[in-house]
Amino acid sequence: MGGTTPILDLLPDRMNPTEFETMMTDHLSIFDKIWAVNGERPLGIIVTRGAEIHALWYGWATPRQRLEGSARWLDEYRKKNWGIVVIPSEQMDFFNRLKDYGLLVRVGTFAHHPEGRKAVYEVNHVNR
C-alpha cells in the first residue's frame, strides 16, 4: 500500500488515448478490485488481488496525503474485508504509523523473499 509506485512513472512519455486505455486495461485487469483515493484532487489508486493490497500514487501525493488516504481507505476496507500487505523493510515507518492507528497488525517477515527482506502486515479486521 505505501509500497508507493508513482503512477506517472509507469507511463511512457507520449501516448495517445487508445494506447493509454489499452495499457491501463492490461495492467489493471489482473486485480480483483480497484479504488480511487482522493483528497482535494486524485491521489492514487489502491488495488486488491486475492488478499494482497497494493497502492499506486500520483507524484503530487505528499507523504501525509498518502498516509491519510491509506488510513481512510483501510478504515472502511477492514469493516468487510481481510487482507495482507507485503512491503520492503525500508517502508516499515509508513506502515508502522498505520499499525499505530490500529489499522494494521505486523504479522511477520519474509527473510528470504526473492526481492529482498519483506515485512508482512495484516489488515486489523473489525466487525461494525
C-alpha positions as CSV (number, residue, x, y, z in Angstrom):
1,M,0.0,0.0,0.0
2,G,2.5,2.5,0.9
3,G,4.7,0.5,-1.4
4,T,4.5,3.7,-3.3
5,T,5.0,3.4,-7.0
6,P,4.1,6.7,-8.6
7,I,1.6,6.1,-11.3
8,L,3.2,8.6,-13.7
9,D,6.5,6.7,-13.5
10,L,4.7,3.7,-15.1
11,L,3.6,5.7,-18.2
12,P,5.6,6.2,-21.4
13,D,6.2,9.8,-22.3
14,R,3.9,10.2,-25.4
15,M,0.7,8.1,-25.6
16,N,-2.5,8.7,-27.4
17,P,-5.8,7.9,-25.6
18,T,-6.2,4.5,-27.2
19,E,-2.6,3.4,-26.2
20,F,-3.3,4.7,-22.7
21,E,-6.6,2.8,-22.4
22,T,-5.0,-0.4,-23.7
23,M,-2.0,-0.2,-21.4
24,M,-4.1,0.6,-18.3
25,T,-6.6,-2.2,-19.1
26,D,-3.7,-4.7,-19.5
27,H,-2.0,-3.6,-16.2
28,L,-5.1,-3.4,-14.1
29,S,-7.0,-6.4,-15.4
30,I,-5.0,-8.7,-13.0
31,F,-6.6,-7.1,-10.0
32,D,-9.9,-8.1,-8.4
33,K,-10.9,-4.6,-7.3
34,I,-9.8,-1.0,-7.8
35,W,-10.5,2.0,-5.6
36,A,-9.6,5.7,-6.3
37,V,-8.0,7.5,-3.3
38,N,-8.9,11.2,-3.4
39,G,-8.1,14.3,-1.3
40,E,-8.7,17.7,-2.8
41,R,-7.7,16.0,-6.0
42,P,-7.0,12.4,-7.0
43,L,-4.1,11.0,-5.0
44,G,-3.8,7.4,-6.4
45,I,-5.4,4.0,-6.6
46,I,-5.5,1.0,-4.3
47,V,-5.9,-2.4,-5.8
48,T,-6.5,-5.8,-4.4
49,R,-5.7,-9.2,-5.8
50,G,-6.8,-12.0,-3.6
51,A,-5.8,-10.9,-0.1
52,E,-2.9,-8.7,-1.4
53,I,-3.3,-5.0,-1.3
54,H,-1.2,-2.6,-3.4
55,A,-1.2,1.2,-3.9
56,L,-0.1,3.4,-6.8
57,W,0.2,7.1,-6.0
58,Y,0.4,10.2,-8.3
59,G,3.7,12.0,-7.9
60,W,2.0,15.0,-6.3
61,A,0.6,13.0,-3.4
62,T,2.6,14.1,-0.4
63,P,3.7,11.5,2.3
64,R,1.0,12.9,4.6
65,Q,-1.7,12.6,1.9
66,R,-0.6,9.0,1.2
67,L,-0.8,8.2,4.9
68,E,-4.2,9.9,5.4
69,G,-5.6,8.4,2.2
70,S,-4.4,4.9,3.2
71,A,-5.8,5.3,6.7
72,R,-9.2,6.4,5.4
73,W,-9.3,3.5,2.9
74,L,-8.1,0.9,5.4
75,D,-10.7,2.0,8.0
76,E,-13.5,1.3,5.5
77,Y,-12.0,-1.8,4.0
78,R,-11.4,-3.5,7.3
79,K,-15.1,-3.4,8.2
80,K,-15.9,-6.0,5.5
81,N,-12.6,-7.5,4.3
82,W,-9.3,-9.1,5.2
83,G,-6.0,-8.6,3.5
84,I,-2.3,-8.6,3.8
85,V,0.4,-6.1,2.8
86,V,3.9,-7.2,2.0
87,I,6.4,-4.4,1.8
88,P,10.1,-3.9,1.6
89,S,11.6,-3.4,5.0
90,E,12.7,0.2,4.2
91,Q,9.0,1.2,4.0
92,M,8.2,0.0,7.5
93,D,8.0,3.5,9.0
94,F,4.9,4.3,6.9
95,F,3.2,1.0,7.8
96,N,4.1,1.3,11.4
97,R,2.1,4.5,11.5
98,L,-0.9,2.7,10.1
99,K,-0.2,0.0,12.7
100,D,-0.1,2.6,15.5
101,Y,-3.6,3.8,14.3
102,G,-4.9,0.3,14.9
103,L,-5.5,-0.4,11.2
104,L,-2.8,-3.0,10.6
105,V,-1.1,-5.7,12.6
106,R,2.5,-6.7,12.0
107,V,2.5,-10.5,11.5
108,G,6.0,-11.4,10.3
109,T,8.8,-11.1,7.9
110,F,9.8,-12.9,4.7
111,A,13.5,-13.1,5.4
112,H,14.4,-14.9,2.1
113,H,12.0,-13.2,-0.4
114,P,13.5,-13.2,-3.9
115,E,13.2,-9.4,-3.9
116,G,14.9,-9.0,-0.5
117,R,13.7,-8.9,3.1
118,K,9.9,-8.1,3.3
119,A,7.7,-7.1,6.2
120,V,4.2,-8.6,6.4
121,Y,1.1,-6.7,7.8
122,E,-2.4,-8.0,8.1
123,V,-5.5,-5.7,8.0
124,N,-6.9,-5.4,11.5
125,H,-10.4,-6.6,10.7
126,V,-13.3,-5.3,12.7
127,N,-17.0,-6.1,12.7
128,R,-19.0,-2.9,12.9
